[in-house]
Amino acid sequence: MSITHVVALGGSLLRPEEAAARSMWMGQLRQLMVHLEGNGRRIGLVVGGGLPAREGISLVKETITDREKLDEIGIAGTRLNATVLQQLLLDIGCDVAQRIPQTVEEARLLLEQHHIVVMGGTVPGHTTDTVAVKLAATVHARHCIIATNVSHVYTNDPRHHDDAEALTEMTLEELGGIVGVGTPLEPGASTVVDPVAVEVAMGAGLDLAVLDGRDIRRLDDALEGKLFEGTIIKA
């Protein structure tokens, strides 16, 4: 039976400031996916909205106050980013599902037919972190990897607290104490892990891993079950 991995890729990873860095990252990600597919792995990539989602929401936020409608705009941004990665992988001949699934169940079924499935958001009320955690639980992945633009979970937001400490291992309960549990984020907002995803992981008894996805080597190590630079969160 093949091993299935699920990775939540932050939308910010697709939009680094330098075009050269973006091209290098995408090339390294393609190489990693080819390697995993060649070893018979199955991979679910759940992509965040990043800049397209935030820009779309900002265009109408002063006019539209309905939270679900704003979330739908953000979801469209995630599916745009998912399509970008899907086409990048199809271009080099990877066995990628040619549909962007809109539900976790659809993604599960596609993973039975293809080595790689790329998707974005599903419904309003939670981020792609939650989608990834739900998918990881559904396909019985060893853990769900949250690849973002920060290196670890910190005791406080390091952008605002100079004394914030990077954590290498913690529990889901401890993570919930930092980011919250089950409280939906505002449309377009972000935190190191979505509080709704933390709640879902607790219910599923699923370990999480948080790492800086800009460094593909860290993602590779986590996928291979090796020690990696980041934070492991135990159920």
BAFI-271829 format. One record per residue (C-alpha): x, y, z. Coordinates in Angstrom, 1 decimal. Example, Ala and Ser with C-alpha at 12.3 -4.5 7.8 and 13.67 -1.06 7.14 Angstrom:
residues 2
(marnu (12.3 -4.5 7.8))
(marnu (13.7 -1.1 7.1))
//
This chain:
residues 235
(marnu (0.0 0.0 0.0))
(marnu (1.4 3.4 -1.0))
(marnu (2.2 6.1 1.5))
(marnu (0.0 9.2 1.2))
(marnu (1.3 12.6 2.3))
(marnu (-0.7 15.8 2.7))
(marnu (0.9 19.3 2.6))
(marnu (-0.7 22.7 3.2))
(marnu (1.3 25.1 1.1))
(marnu (0.9 28.7 2.1))
(marnu (-0.1 31.0 -0.7))
(marnu (2.8 33.3 0.2))
(marnu (5.2 30.6 -1.1))
(marnu (4.1 31.3 -4.6))
(marnu (4.7 35.0 -4.3))
(marnu (8.2 35.7 -3.0))
(marnu (9.5 39.2 -3.6))
(marnu (12.1 38.2 -6.1))
(marnu (11.1 36.5 -9.4))
(marnu (14.3 34.5 -9.4))
(marnu (13.5 33.0 -6.0))
(marnu (10.0 32.1 -7.2))
(marnu (11.3 30.3 -10.2))
(marnu (13.9 28.4 -8.2))
(marnu (11.3 27.4 -5.6))
(marnu (8.9 26.1 -8.2))
(marnu (11.6 24.1 -9.9))
(marnu (12.7 22.5 -6.6))
(marnu (9.1 21.7 -5.8))
(marnu (8.6 20.0 -9.2))
(marnu (11.8 17.9 -8.6))
(marnu (10.5 16.9 -5.2))
(marnu (7.1 15.8 -6.6))
(marnu (8.8 13.8 -9.3))
(marnu (11.0 12.1 -6.7))
(marnu (8.0 11.2 -4.5))
(marnu (5.9 10.0 -7.4))
(marnu (8.8 7.9 -8.6))
(marnu (8.9 6.2 -5.2))
(marnu (5.2 5.4 -5.4))
(marnu (4.0 8.0 -2.9))
(marnu (0.7 9.9 -3.2))
(marnu (0.6 13.5 -2.4))
(marnu (-2.2 15.9 -1.7))
(marnu (-1.2 19.5 -2.0))
(marnu (-3.6 22.1 -0.5))
(marnu (-2.7 25.6 -1.6))
(marnu (-3.5 28.8 0.2))
(marnu (-4.8 32.0 -1.4))
(marnu (-2.0 34.4 -0.6))
(marnu (-1.8 37.6 -2.5))
(marnu (-4.6 36.9 -5.1))
(marnu (-7.1 36.1 -2.2))
(marnu (-6.1 39.2 -0.2))
(marnu (-6.3 41.5 -3.1))
(marnu (-9.7 40.2 -4.2))
(marnu (-11.1 40.6 -0.7))
(marnu (-9.6 44.1 -0.3))
(marnu (-11.3 45.2 -3.5))
(marnu (-14.8 44.8 -2.0))
(marnu (-14.3 44.6 1.7))
(marnu (-15.6 48.2 2.3))
(marnu (-18.7 47.3 0.2))
(marnu (-19.5 43.7 1.0))
(marnu (-19.9 42.9 4.7))
(marnu (-21.1 39.3 4.4))
(marnu (-18.3 37.2 5.7))
(marnu (-19.2 34.2 3.7))
(marnu (-19.2 36.2 0.4))
(marnu (-15.7 37.5 1.3))
(marnu (-14.6 33.9 2.0))
(marnu (-15.8 32.8 -1.4))
(marnu (-13.5 35.4 -3.0))
(marnu (-10.6 34.0 -0.9))
(marnu (-11.5 30.5 -1.9))
(marnu (-11.4 31.5 -5.6))
(marnu (-7.9 32.8 -5.0))
(marnu (-6.8 29.5 -3.5))
(marnu (-8.1 27.6 -6.5))
(marnu (-6.2 30.0 -8.8))
(marnu (-3.0 29.1 -7.0))
(marnu (-3.8 25.4 -7.0))
(marnu (-4.3 25.6 -10.8))
(marnu (-0.9 27.2 -11.2))
(marnu (0.8 24.4 -9.4))
(marnu (-1.3 21.7 -11.1))
(marnu (-0.3 23.0 -14.5))
(marnu (3.4 23.3 -13.5))
(marnu (3.3 19.6 -12.6))
(marnu (1.3 18.5 -15.6))
(marnu (3.7 20.2 -17.8))
(marnu (6.5 17.9 -16.8))
(marnu (4.4 14.7 -17.1))
(marnu (3.5 14.1 -13.4))
(marnu (0.5 12.0 -12.7))
(marnu (-1.6 14.9 -11.5))
(marnu (-5.4 14.9 -11.3))
(marnu (-6.7 17.3 -14.0))
(marnu (-9.6 18.5 -11.8))
(marnu (-9.2 20.9 -8.9))
(marnu (-11.4 19.1 -6.3))
(marnu (-13.8 21.2 -4.4))
(marnu (-14.4 18.8 -1.5))
(marnu (-12.2 16.7 0.7))
(marnu (-14.1 13.6 -0.4))
(marnu (-13.5 14.4 -4.1))
(marnu (-9.8 14.8 -3.3))
(marnu (-9.7 11.5 -1.5))
(marnu (-11.2 9.7 -4.5))
(marnu (-8.8 11.4 -6.9))
(marnu (-5.9 10.3 -4.8))
(marnu (-6.9 6.8 -5.4))
(marnu (-6.5 7.4 -9.1))
(marnu (-3.5 9.7 -9.3))
(marnu (-0.2 10.2 -7.5))
(marnu (-0.7 13.9 -7.0))
(marnu (-3.8 16.0 -6.3))
(marnu (-3.7 19.8 -6.0))
(marnu (-6.6 21.7 -4.4))
(marnu (-7.5 24.9 -2.7))
(marnu (-10.3 25.8 -0.3))
(marnu (-13.6 24.2 0.0))
(marnu (-16.3 26.2 1.9))
(marnu (-16.4 29.5 3.8))
(marnu (-15.4 29.5 7.5))
(marnu (-12.0 28.0 7.5))
(marnu (-8.7 28.2 5.7))
(marnu (-6.8 25.7 3.5))
(marnu (-5.0 24.6 6.7))
(marnu (-8.3 23.0 7.8))
(marnu (-8.9 21.5 4.4))
(marnu (-5.4 19.9 4.5))
(marnu (-5.9 18.5 8.1))
(marnu (-9.3 17.1 7.1))
(marnu (-7.8 15.5 4.0))
(marnu (-4.8 14.1 6.0))
(marnu (-7.2 12.5 8.5))
(marnu (-9.4 11.1 5.7))
(marnu (-6.5 9.4 3.9))
(marnu (-4.7 8.3 7.1))
(marnu (-1.6 10.3 6.5))
(marnu (1.1 10.1 9.1))
(marnu (0.8 13.8 9.8))
(marnu (-0.2 17.0 8.1))
(marnu (2.6 19.3 7.1))
(marnu (1.9 23.0 7.2))
(marnu (4.5 24.6 4.9))
(marnu (4.4 28.4 5.4))
(marnu (6.8 31.4 5.4))
(marnu (7.9 31.1 9.0))
(marnu (10.4 28.6 10.4))
(marnu (8.6 27.4 13.6))
(marnu (5.6 28.0 15.8))
(marnu (6.7 30.8 18.2))
(marnu (5.6 31.5 21.8))
(marnu (4.4 34.9 20.4))
(marnu (4.3 36.6 17.0))
(marnu (8.0 37.3 16.3))
(marnu (7.0 40.3 14.1))
(marnu (5.8 42.1 17.2))
(marnu (7.6 40.4 20.1))
(marnu (11.4 40.5 20.3))
(marnu (11.4 37.8 23.0))
(marnu (9.4 35.3 21.0))
(marnu (10.9 31.8 21.2))
(marnu (10.9 29.2 18.4))
(marnu (9.4 25.9 19.6))
(marnu (10.7 22.6 18.1))
(marnu (8.1 20.3 19.8))
(marnu (4.8 20.9 21.4))
(marnu (1.3 19.4 21.8))
(marnu (-1.9 20.4 20.0))
(marnu (-3.2 21.7 23.3))
(marnu (-0.2 24.0 23.6))
(marnu (-0.6 25.2 20.0))
(marnu (-4.3 25.9 20.8))
(marnu (-3.2 28.0 23.7))
(marnu (-1.1 30.2 21.3))
(marnu (-3.4 30.5 18.2))
(marnu (-6.8 29.5 19.6))
(marnu (-9.1 26.5 19.0))
(marnu (-12.0 26.5 16.6))
(marnu (-12.5 30.3 16.2))
(marnu (-12.6 31.1 12.5))
(marnu (-10.2 33.8 11.2))
(marnu (-11.4 36.9 9.6))
(marnu (-11.5 36.7 5.7))
(marnu (-8.0 37.3 4.4))
(marnu (-6.4 37.0 7.9))
(marnu (-3.7 34.4 8.7))
(marnu (-1.9 32.8 11.6))
(marnu (0.8 30.1 11.8))
(marnu (-2.0 27.5 12.0))
(marnu (-5.7 28.1 11.5))
(marnu (-7.5 27.7 14.9))
(marnu (-10.2 25.6 13.1))
(marnu (-7.5 23.3 11.8))
(marnu (-6.2 22.9 15.4))
(marnu (-9.6 21.8 16.5))
(marnu (-10.0 19.3 13.6))
(marnu (-6.5 17.9 14.3))
(marnu (-7.5 17.4 18.0))
(marnu (-10.6 15.5 17.0))
(marnu (-8.7 13.3 14.6))
(marnu (-5.7 12.7 16.8))
(marnu (-3.5 13.9 14.0))
(marnu (0.1 15.2 14.4))
(marnu (1.1 18.4 12.6))
(marnu (4.4 19.7 11.4))
(marnu (5.1 23.4 10.8))
(marnu (8.1 24.5 8.7))
(marnu (9.4 27.1 6.4))
(marnu (8.2 25.9 3.0))
(marnu (10.5 28.3 1.2))
(marnu (13.3 25.8 1.9))
(marnu (12.3 22.6 0.0))
(marnu (14.9 20.6 1.9))
(marnu (13.0 21.0 5.1))
(marnu (9.8 19.9 3.4))
(marnu (11.7 16.9 1.9))
(marnu (13.0 15.9 5.3))
(marnu (9.6 16.1 6.9))
(marnu (8.1 14.0 4.2))
(marnu (10.8 11.4 4.6))
(marnu (10.2 11.2 8.4))
(marnu (13.7 12.7 9.1))
(marnu (14.5 15.3 11.6))
(marnu (13.6 18.7 10.1))
(marnu (14.0 22.3 11.1))
(marnu (10.6 23.4 12.3))
(marnu (8.0 22.4 14.9))
(marnu (6.4 19.0 15.4))
(marnu (3.0 19.2 17.1))
(marnu (1.9 16.0 18.8))
(marnu (-1.7 15.0 19.2))
//
